[in-house]
């Protein structure tokens, strides 16, 4: 194998290791974050629907203060809730307003999940294509 071919193979391997694999790891991590958000909104939606179904207007609960430290809390009026809308902002919603907001947010999160899934598939295809190019340069027969 000549020096030119070895250099080309090394550049392909570096491209996969230094660019494509980190991009893949990042895209998977971002998709996981979106999945966690989607689960949080799904749980909130289920909880609101349970409150509506059971006509709960007040409740006693435990609130996580941070670092798994909990305090008991009385909620005198559950008809209004605060929902995290991002960037540290919380908006007071009625149950129906919250359910409307959640459905819009779930649609957006579903689109983001699809985008990240397509991006992940694209990166995997690029990695496979580069590996196939390396195989051809090394003149290894296809399996």
N, C-alpha and C positions, 0 to 999 in steps of 0.2 A: 504494500500500500504506500503510495507516495505521500509526501509531506502536505501537499495541497488537500488531499482527501482527508488526512488526519486532522488538519486544521478546520476543515469544514465540519467534520463530525463533532469536534470539540465545541465549535460555535453553536451547533444545533443543541448539543447537550446542555451548554450553558444557558441557552435561551429557554429550554424547558425547565431547568432547575432554578434559574434566577428570575424568570418572568412568568411563565405559564403556571407553574406549581404554586407560587405565592398568590397569584391572581385567583387560582382555583380555591385555595384555602380561604381567602378573603371573601369570595362570593358565597361560599358555603356558610361562613360565619354570619354574613349579612342575611342570608336566607333563614338561618336559624333564629336570628333576632326578630325577623318579621313573623316567623312561626310563633315565637313566644308572645308577641303582641297580639296575634290572631287568637291564641288560646286565652289570653287575658280578657279580650273583648267577648269571646264566646262565653267564658265563665260569668262575666258581668251580665250579659244578656240573659243567661239562664237564671241568675240570681234575681234579676228584676222581674222576670216572668214568674218566678216562684213567689215573690212578694205580692205581685198583682193577683195571682191565682188564689193565694191564701188571705188576701186582704189584710196584710200586715201593715199597721200604721205606726208601730213603735217596736223597738227591739233592744235587747241587751246583748252585747258582743264583746269580743276581745280584739283590741287594735294593736298591731305590731308597731312599736315605737322605734324600732331599729335594732339591729344586732340580736334579733330574736327575743327582745324584751317586750312583754305584752302588758297592756293595762285594760281593765274592764271599762266599757263605755256604755252609756245609755243613749239611745237615739230616740228622742221623743216624737219626731216626725220623719217617717221614711219616704214620704211622698216626693220629696226633693232630694236629689243626690248630686254630688260633685263628681265630674268625670274629668280625668286627665286628658287634655286635648293636645298635649305636646309642649315642648319648650318650657316646662314647669308651670304651665297655666292650667287651671281647673275651672270648669264652667258648671254652674248650677243648672240642672235639668230636672224637669218632671220625668216620671217614668216613660211616658210616651215620647217625649223629646229625646230622652236618652236612647230609647230603642231605635228611633229614626237615625240618630247620629251613629249608633253602633252599626246599623246595617250599611250605611254609607262607608264607614271606616273599614268594615269587613270586606266590602267590594274592592276598596283601594288596596288593602293588604293582600287580597287574592291576586290582584293584578301584579303587585310587586313580587309575590311568590312565583308567579308564572315567568316574570322577567328574569328573576334570579335563576330559575330552573333552566330557562333557555340559555342564559349566559354560562351556566355550569356545563351544560351539554356542549356548547360551542367550544369552551376551553378544553374539555375532554377530547373533543374531535380534533382540535389543533394539536394537542399532545400526541394523539394517536398518529396524526399525519406526519409530524416531525419524526416520531419513532419509526414510522414506515420509511421515511426518507433516509434515516440512518441505516436501517436494515438494507435498503437498496445500495447505499454507498459501500456497505461492508460486503455486499453481494451474498447475503444470507438468504437461502430460499424461504419463501413464504410457507407458513404452517398450514 
